[in-house]
Amino acid sequence: MAVFLSRRPSRFPTLPHTVSGSTKHLVLNALLFGLVWLLVSCGAQQPTSSDSAAARTIENKGSDTLVNLALAWAEEYMQLYPEVRISVTGGGSGTGIAAMINGTVNIANASRSMKPEEINAAEENGISPVEFVVARDAIAVVVHPSNPVQRLTLQQISDIYTGKVTTWRQVGGEDRPIVLLSRESNSGTYVYFLENVIRLGDKKSPLLFSPDTLLMPSSEGISAEVRHNPNAIGYDGLGYVTPDQKMLAVARVSARPYVLPSVDTVNDGSYPVSRPLYMYTAGEPSGRVKAYMDWILSAGQSLVLELGFVPLR
Amino acid sequence: MDRLGRVRWTEFAVETLIRVLGFSTIGFVALIFLFLLQQGLPTFFEIPLGNLFGTRWYPTFDLFGTLPLVLGSAMVTILAMAIALPLGVATAVFVREVAPDWAREILKPMIEVLAGIPSVVLGFFGMTVIAPLVRESLGAPTGLTAFTGALILAYMALPTLISVAEDALDAVPKSYRDAGLAMGATQWQTIWQVVVPAARSGIVTAVMLSMGRAIGETMAVMMVTGNAARMPLSLDSLFRPVRTMTATIAAEMGEVAQGSTHYHALFGIGIILFLLTFIINLTASSTIFKKRHRGGLR
C-alpha cells in the first residue's frame, strides 16, 4: 500500500493542472447516477409488467411437430377472444414438458406421451400433468423424387435404419448407397419412429438406429437433404412433407396392402405409422386454459386438416 | 489540500473501480469453471467409465459413449488446420512480405471482415452450396461430411491464423531480410529460409489459437457434418458424417430434463472440451512465453 501511495504523484504529475477537480467530479457523479438508475429501473420494472401480463397470457411450448398447428390455434383463438394472449414456442416435446415441470408454461405440446420419470419430476414440483389428445399425426417415409422405389414394408424400413440393408438395390432400387436421415435423439418423432418402426412395436427389442444415421437438427434439415440427395431416406410428420419429396407406401407386412399416408388412410387406421399428438396442462385446467382446451377439442379441430394433420374422430 | 484531496479521492475511486472490474473477469471465469465442474462431475460417478468412454452415443437409451464425439471433434479440427495452415501462412507471407503497400492496405481490413461473418451464415452456405458439391464431385453418399465441416472451419480459422502469423512475420527484424538478400539469396529464398523459420514459434501460436477457436465452433459444424455419432476409424471416414462434441451439446441441451444423467453427461462433455481447449491454449501461450524468454523473437 505504501508503495502504491508514494508512486501515485509521479504517475500523474500534471493531473491537477490539466483537469479541474470539479469537472471530474461531475463526470463521475453522472456515471454513478446512470449506473444506479439502470440498476433500479431493471429491478423495479420487471415484476409489475409481467404480473399484469400473466393474468391474460397462456404460455404454450413444446413439440416442433405440433408448433405450426399450435400457432394456428392460438392465432384463431386470439381473433375470437382478443382479451386472451397466447404465446407459442417450439423446441421439442422434451423442452415443452421440462418447461411445464418447471412451471414456466401452462400447456406443453408433445408428440409422445410423458415418460414416467418426467411425471415423477412434475409431481416432485407439486404439478400433476393432465393429458389431452388433440390431433393425430402420421409419419411419412420420404425419398428423393428420382428414387424408383415406391413402397416398403415396416420390416424393410427397420432393416434399412438399423444398417442391415445398405444399398437401394437390396430393396428393389438402383445400385446406390442408402443415406439415413433422422431427427435429433430428443425429438418425439425419433422416439416414436424407433419404437414403432425400427423395433416394430416390440418393447423388449434391443434394436437402435445405425450409428451411420445423420441426426438433423430440424425438419427443414431433413427435407433439404432429401430434396438434394438421391441416396437419402428420411422420415417426418405428414404435416412437414413438402411436394418436392416423394412419400413411400408402407405395409405392415408384405402380405398386407401398401398404403400411402393421407388424412383418409390415417383416419381409417389403414396407414400403419400414425400416432396421437398431446397437450399437457399443469394440473386440471381451469379458467382461461380450460376454455382454450375446450375450444381446441371442439371448434379448433376444423383447423387440423388445413395443416396436414388428422383431426380426432 | 482541498483540491489535491479531491483529486486523490477520485483517483482512488476510479482505480478501485477498474481494479474490481479487472478482477471480476477472473472471478467470472472461475465461477463458470466451478459451475461446469459442479454440473459435469456427477457424470463420472453416475455412468460407469466403460460406458462413458465407449463407442456408442445413444443418450435416450443410457448409452453415453463419448469416444466417437471426441474423435469426431479431433478429426474435423485437425483436418481444418491441415487445410488452413498452408493457406494462412501463404496469405500472411504475401500480405507482409510480397504485396505492395496499397494492396496491403486493402487486404488487411478485408481479412478482418472475414472474421465478422456469422457462423450460422457460413453453416447455411456450407449446407446449400458446399455439401452438394462435395457429394457430386467426390462421390460421397452424402455431402454432410467431416470434410465439409473441416472446409468451413478452415475458412473460419483463417482470419485469426493470418493476422497472428502476420504479426509474427512483422516481428522479424529487417536486418534478417537484409542479411539474406546481401548473401545473394533471392526474395523467395529469403522468405522461406530466413524469415518464415525465424517467425516459426509465432506461427505455431497462430495455429494453436485458431485451433482453439475451431474446436469450440458449434453452429456451422452442426449444420454441415451430418451429426452421426459413428467411430471415425478408417480413412474414408473423412467423407462420412461425424458428430462433434460441441454439436452434441448444442443439439441436445435444449431438450434434456434438468438434473438427469443425460444432462450431467452433456456437461461432462463440456468438461472434456474445456480441458482440450485449455491444453491447446496453454501450448499456445507457452510458446509465446518461450519467445519472450529468449529475448523478443522466435
Interface residues (C-beta under 8 A of the other chain):
Chain A: R8 F12 L15 P16 G21 K24 H25 L28 G91 G92 S93 G94 T95 I97 A98 I101 N102 E117 E118 A121 R176 P177 I178 V179 E184 S185 N186 S187 Y190 V191 L208 F209 P211 D212 T213 L214 L215 M216 P217 G221 A224 E225 H228 N229 N231 A232
Chain B: R3 L4 R6 V7 R8 T10 E11 A13 V14 R56 Y58 P59 T60 F61 P68 M127 T128 A131 P132 R135 P141 T142 G143 L144 M222 M223 G226 N227 A228 A229 R230 M231 R240 P241 R243 A251 E252 G254 E255 V256 A257 Q258 S260
